Amino acid sequence: MPLIEDHHYLKICAQLASSLSISISAARRKVEVAAAKEGKKDLQSRKEIAQKILDKTLNEDQKQSVSTSASFDHLLKALKEEENFMLED
């Protein structure tokens, strides 16, 4: 995947990465895959797809009482009975 240096595209991908709690490269890859599925190759259509995915993600966060990143943080916390659990020494 060639590096795209468009500031607006990178900004949208960074916002998408932040809202999904993933890396920027993973967010760009997500947009690239969506663009490939639609058969779009130009930069403008990739910006539109990235913006559409970002808007969808933000709308889902607003519908839920807890954001995606907050729910992910909650899932990573250990339960009280599992705090000191070890498989092997």
C-alpha positions as CSV (number, residue, x, y, z in Angstrom):
1,M,0.0,0.0,0.0
2,P,1.7,3.3,-1.1
3,L,1.9,6.0,1.5
4,I,-0.6,8.8,1.0
5,E,0.5,12.1,2.4
6,D,-2.7,14.0,2.2
7,H,-3.2,15.9,5.5
8,H,-7.0,15.8,5.5
9,Y,-7.1,12.0,4.8
10,L,-4.5,11.3,7.5
11,K,-6.5,13.5,10.0
12,I,-9.7,11.5,9.3
13,C,-7.8,8.2,9.7
14,A,-6.3,9.5,13.0
15,Q,-9.8,10.4,14.3
16,L,-11.1,7.0,13.2
17,A,-8.2,5.3,15.0
18,S,-8.8,7.3,18.1
19,S,-12.5,6.5,18.2
20,L,-11.9,2.8,17.6
21,S,-8.8,2.6,19.9
22,I,-6.7,1.1,17.1
23,S,-3.5,2.3,15.4
24,I,-3.5,4.8,12.5
25,S,-2.2,2.2,10.1
26,A,-5.0,-0.2,11.1
27,A,-7.5,2.6,10.5
28,R,-6.0,3.3,7.1
29,R,-6.1,-0.4,6.3
30,K,-9.7,-0.5,7.3
31,V,-10.5,2.4,4.9
32,E,-8.3,0.8,2.1
33,V,-10.2,-2.5,2.4
34,A,-13.6,-0.7,2.3
35,A,-12.5,1.3,-0.7
36,A,-11.3,-1.9,-2.5
37,K,-14.6,-3.6,-1.8
38,E,-16.4,-0.7,-3.5
39,G,-13.9,-0.6,-6.3
40,K,-12.7,3.0,-5.5
41,K,-9.1,3.9,-6.1
42,D,-8.9,7.7,-6.0
43,L,-8.0,9.8,-3.0
44,Q,-11.3,11.7,-2.8
45,S,-13.4,8.6,-2.6
46,R,-11.1,7.2,0.1
47,K,-11.7,10.4,2.1
48,E,-15.4,10.0,1.7
49,I,-15.3,6.4,2.8
50,A,-13.1,7.2,5.8
51,Q,-15.5,10.0,6.8
52,K,-18.5,7.7,6.4
53,I,-16.8,5.1,8.6
54,L,-15.9,7.8,11.2
55,D,-19.4,9.2,11.2
56,K,-20.9,5.7,11.7
57,T,-18.5,5.0,14.6
58,L,-19.3,8.3,16.3
59,N,-23.0,7.7,15.9
60,E,-22.7,4.3,17.5
61,D,-20.8,5.8,20.4
62,Q,-23.5,8.4,20.9
63,K,-26.3,5.7,20.8
64,Q,-24.5,3.7,23.5
65,S,-24.2,5.1,27.0
66,V,-20.5,4.2,27.1
67,S,-18.0,4.8,24.3
68,T,-16.3,2.0,22.5
69,S,-12.9,2.7,24.1
70,A,-14.5,2.9,27.6
71,S,-16.3,-0.4,27.2
72,F,-13.0,-1.9,25.9
73,D,-11.2,-0.6,29.0
74,H,-13.9,-2.1,31.2
75,L,-13.5,-5.5,29.5
76,L,-9.7,-5.5,30.2
77,K,-10.2,-5.1,33.9
78,A,-9.7,-8.3,35.9
79,L,-12.4,-9.7,38.0
80,K,-11.8,-9.7,41.8
81,E,-11.6,-13.5,41.9
82,E,-9.2,-13.6,38.9
83,E,-6.7,-11.0,40.0
84,N,-4.1,-13.4,41.3
85,F,-4.7,-16.3,38.9
86,M,-1.6,-17.8,37.3
87,L,-1.5,-20.8,34.8
88,E,2.1,-21.7,35.6
89,D,5.0,-20.6,37.9
